[in-house]
Amino acid sequence: MQLGNPENQLRFFPSSLKLETGRLYRLVLSNPSPSKHYFSSPVLAASVFTRKVQINQPDGRPVAEVKGEVREIEVYPGHTAEWWFVPVKTGTLQDLHCPIKGHREAGMVGRIIIH
């Protein structure tokens, strides 16, 4: 999923995700925009088992891994983070957003469907 774009549009690309319970996902969060952005979905965080979050340099080389519960991920311009998780609860989650002032209001929101 892209957080913003090079033209600095405040959107998630794509704006919705469809996931299945019991399946391992590697959600790649890339930020090609000139601004930092967050991927924040407290309901998703409570609906998955997180294996790890891996932080990568612009060339893709890993810099760090984070283990344990994850609430939101901040990604700086030109960088990526990978969230490895398994959904354990079903539902339609409407809380995906970037909490930076003005970003949600400009349209940086999304939906996640877990079945």
Number of C-alpha atoms within 10 A of each C-alpha: 17 18 30 23 18 13 9 13 16 21 21 24 16 11 17 15 15 10 16 15 14 14 10 16 16 15 14 16 23 23 27 21 20 15 17 17 27 20 22 20 24 15 17 25 16 15 19 21 19 20 18 17 22 19 22 18 13 14 9 11 11 14 10 11 13 13 11 9 14 20 12 17 18 18 21 18 19 16 19 25 25 20 20 18 20 19 21 16 16 15 13 14 18 15 15 23 24 27 18 12 8 11 18 16 13 11 15 24 22 22 17 19 15 18 14
